[in-house]
Amino acid sequence: MQQRHGLSDAARQYRGAMWLLAAVAVIGYAVGVAGVRGSVPRLPGLLGLSLGVAATVVAFFFGLKSHSRALTDQEVSSRRSMIVLLAAELGSKDDETLASIVRRGGPAAEAATLILKGRRERQDPPRRS
């Protein structure tokens, strides 16, 4: 399901996790800096710094996954739009021409298949018992 910014639910979840981990990283870095300054003991400072680095790496990974998922969703949406446009263009072709397009394959074949299927359904409506 598409939401704001055109992101799918999966991409939005990755994005939310990325920002949550970025906040955890900032807190970890703050504790690490406090450890270097001597405001907190050295061991918690070192652990905070380690947590900051780990959270940054995982946040980066989630950011990449979110971006990858958004690109995949955009490709799927574009492909669907292209098939609809092709179907509109091929709608005036006869059945033999459409059958030859189906044999060639590709997005035009998907559009031609949809047109032929629609024509068959209009000619032979399903019978209800």
FIMARVO-710177 format. One record per residue (C-alpha): residue in one letter; x, y, z; residue number from 1. Coordinates in Angstrom, 3 decimals. Example, Ala and Ser with C-alpha at 12.3 -4.5 7.8 and 13.67 -1.06 7.14 Angstrom:
<rs>
+----+----------+----------+----------+-----+
| aa |       xx |       yy |       zz |   i |
+----+----------+----------+----------+-----+
|  A |   12.300 |   -4.500 |    7.800 |   1 |
|  S |   13.670 |   -1.060 |    7.140 |   2 |
+----+----------+----------+----------+-----+
</rs>
This chain:
<rs>
+----+----------+----------+----------+-----+
| aa |       xx |       yy |       zz |   i |
+----+----------+----------+----------+-----+
|  M |    0.000 |    0.000 |    0.000 |   1 |
|  Q |    1.437 |    3.368 |   -1.007 |   2 |
|  Q |    1.585 |    6.085 |    1.643 |   3 |
|  R |    3.145 |    9.524 |    1.914 |   4 |
|  H |    6.311 |   10.103 |   -0.075 |   5 |
|  G |    5.387 |    7.120 |   -2.251 |   6 |
|  L |    6.968 |    4.646 |    0.188 |   7 |
|  S |    5.463 |    1.241 |    0.748 |   8 |
|  D |    4.832 |   -0.048 |    4.253 |   9 |
|  A |    8.033 |   -2.124 |    4.177 |  10 |
|  A |   10.148 |    0.834 |    3.064 |  11 |
|  R |    8.590 |    3.066 |    5.727 |  12 |
|  Q |    9.337 |    0.478 |    8.420 |  13 |
|  Y |   12.988 |    0.308 |    7.353 |  14 |
|  R |   13.127 |    4.101 |    7.317 |  15 |
|  G |   11.613 |    4.341 |   10.802 |  16 |
|  A |   14.074 |    1.758 |   12.137 |  17 |
|  M |   16.914 |    3.695 |   10.528 |  18 |
|  W |   15.958 |    6.923 |   12.310 |  19 |
|  L |   15.426 |    5.119 |   15.609 |  20 |
|  L |   18.896 |    3.603 |   15.362 |  21 |
|  A |   20.335 |    6.987 |   14.397 |  22 |
|  A |   18.896 |    8.414 |   17.627 |  23 |
|  V |   20.392 |    5.510 |   19.605 |  24 |
|  A |   23.744 |    6.196 |   17.907 |  25 |
|  V |   23.624 |    9.871 |   18.906 |  26 |
|  I |   22.949 |    8.891 |   22.516 |  27 |
|  G |   25.787 |    6.358 |   22.397 |  28 |
|  Y |   28.172 |    8.949 |   20.976 |  29 |
|  A |   27.117 |   11.439 |   23.667 |  30 |
|  V |   27.922 |    8.900 |   26.380 |  31 |
|  G |   31.240 |    8.167 |   24.645 |  32 |
|  V |   32.166 |   11.854 |   24.532 |  33 |
|  A |   31.179 |   12.200 |   28.198 |  34 |
|  G |   33.491 |    9.272 |   28.964 |  35 |
|  V |   36.384 |   10.954 |   27.148 |  36 |
|  R |   35.780 |   14.204 |   29.070 |  37 |
|  G |   35.592 |   12.335 |   32.354 |  38 |
|  S |   31.944 |   13.161 |   33.107 |  39 |
|  V |   31.164 |    9.435 |   33.262 |  40 |
|  P |   33.518 |    6.546 |   34.026 |  41 |
|  R |   35.683 |    5.249 |   31.198 |  42 |
|  L |   33.989 |    1.848 |   30.810 |  43 |
|  P |   30.434 |    3.218 |   30.244 |  44 |
|  G |   31.976 |    5.800 |   27.881 |  45 |
|  L |   33.681 |    3.053 |   25.880 |  46 |
|  L |   30.463 |    1.013 |   25.814 |  47 |
|  G |   28.511 |    4.087 |   24.697 |  48 |
|  L |   30.993 |    4.740 |   21.905 |  49 |
|  S |   30.799 |    1.085 |   20.826 |  50 |
|  L |   26.997 |    1.251 |   20.874 |  51 |
|  G |   27.117 |    4.431 |   18.771 |  52 |
|  V |   29.322 |    2.813 |   16.141 |  53 |
|  A |   27.217 |   -0.366 |   16.019 |  54 |
|  A |   23.957 |    1.597 |   15.792 |  55 |
|  T |   25.411 |    3.766 |   13.006 |  56 |
|  V |   26.401 |    0.707 |   10.971 |  57 |
|  V |   22.984 |   -0.939 |   11.386 |  58 |
|  A |   21.182 |    2.360 |   10.657 |  59 |
|  F |   23.217 |    2.685 |    7.456 |  60 |
|  F |   22.213 |   -0.862 |    6.489 |  61 |
|  F |   18.529 |   -0.121 |    7.147 |  62 |
|  G |   18.814 |    3.086 |    5.129 |  63 |
|  L |   20.173 |    1.117 |    2.180 |  64 |
|  K |   17.375 |   -1.455 |    2.526 |  65 |
|  S |   14.760 |    1.315 |    2.649 |  66 |
|  H |   16.194 |    2.928 |   -0.461 |  67 |
|  S |   16.384 |   -0.400 |   -2.280 |  68 |
|  R |   12.789 |   -1.236 |   -1.363 |  69 |
|  A |   11.577 |    2.204 |   -2.478 |  70 |
|  L |   13.301 |    1.752 |   -5.856 |  71 |
|  T |   11.773 |   -1.707 |   -6.262 |  72 |
|  D |    8.309 |   -0.349 |   -5.436 |  73 |
|  Q |    8.799 |    2.477 |   -7.929 |  74 |
|  E |    9.818 |    0.004 |  -10.651 |  75 |
|  V |    6.730 |   -2.128 |  -10.003 |  76 |
|  S |    4.486 |    0.935 |  -10.155 |  77 |
|  S |    6.108 |    2.144 |  -13.372 |  78 |
|  R |    5.786 |   -1.306 |  -14.943 |  79 |
|  R |    2.079 |   -1.421 |  -14.120 |  80 |
|  S |    1.559 |    2.029 |  -15.612 |  81 |
|  M |    3.459 |    1.019 |  -18.740 |  82 |
|  I |    1.308 |   -2.096 |  -19.179 |  83 |
|  V |   -1.868 |   -0.007 |  -18.857 |  84 |
|  L |   -0.578 |    2.448 |  -21.477 |  85 |
|  L |    0.403 |   -0.397 |  -23.795 |  86 |
|  A |   -3.013 |   -2.013 |  -23.330 |  87 |
|  A |   -4.688 |    1.260 |  -24.269 |  88 |
|  E |   -2.517 |    1.493 |  -27.381 |  89 |
|  L |   -2.971 |   -2.161 |  -28.382 |  90 |
|  G |   -6.719 |   -2.204 |  -27.729 |  91 |
|  S |   -7.539 |   -1.401 |  -31.366 |  92 |
|  K |   -5.426 |   -4.269 |  -32.789 |  93 |
|  D |   -7.028 |   -7.463 |  -34.052 |  94 |
|  D |   -6.688 |  -10.804 |  -32.267 |  95 |
|  E |   -4.098 |  -12.226 |  -34.689 |  96 |
|  T |   -1.794 |   -9.244 |  -34.205 |  97 |
|  L |   -2.196 |   -9.483 |  -30.444 |  98 |
|  A |   -1.441 |  -13.215 |  -30.532 |  99 |
|  S |    1.811 |  -12.546 |  -32.397 | 100 |
|  I |    2.747 |   -9.907 |  -29.811 | 101 |
|  V |    2.077 |  -12.435 |  -27.036 | 102 |
|  R |    4.458 |  -14.913 |  -28.695 | 103 |
|  R |    7.265 |  -12.323 |  -28.707 | 104 |
|  G |    7.094 |  -11.788 |  -24.933 | 105 |
|  G |    7.869 |   -8.743 |  -22.802 | 106 |
|  P |    5.638 |   -6.033 |  -21.357 | 107 |
|  A |    3.712 |   -5.662 |  -24.620 | 108 |
|  A |    2.906 |   -9.380 |  -24.405 | 109 |
|  E |    1.460 |   -8.893 |  -20.923 | 110 |
|  A |   -0.721 |   -6.060 |  -22.198 | 111 |
|  A |   -1.808 |   -8.090 |  -25.235 | 112 |
|  T |   -2.627 |  -11.066 |  -22.995 | 113 |
|  L |   -4.835 |   -8.856 |  -20.825 | 114 |
|  I |   -6.656 |   -7.526 |  -23.886 | 115 |
|  L |   -7.220 |  -11.003 |  -25.329 | 116 |
|  K |   -8.420 |  -12.296 |  -21.958 | 117 |
|  G |  -10.849 |   -9.379 |  -21.658 | 118 |
|  R |  -12.204 |   -9.993 |  -25.147 | 119 |
|  R |  -12.717 |  -13.702 |  -24.388 | 120 |
|  E |  -14.548 |  -12.880 |  -21.163 | 121 |
|  R |  -16.840 |  -10.433 |  -22.965 | 122 |
|  Q |  -17.633 |  -13.004 |  -25.653 | 123 |
|  D |  -18.092 |  -15.879 |  -23.188 | 124 |
|  P |  -19.476 |  -14.483 |  -19.927 | 125 |
|  P |  -19.124 |  -16.944 |  -17.007 | 126 |
|  R |  -22.283 |  -18.901 |  -16.313 | 127 |
|  R |  -23.728 |  -18.862 |  -12.840 | 128 |
|  S |  -25.484 |  -21.973 |  -11.618 | 129 |
+----+----------+----------+----------+-----+
</rs>
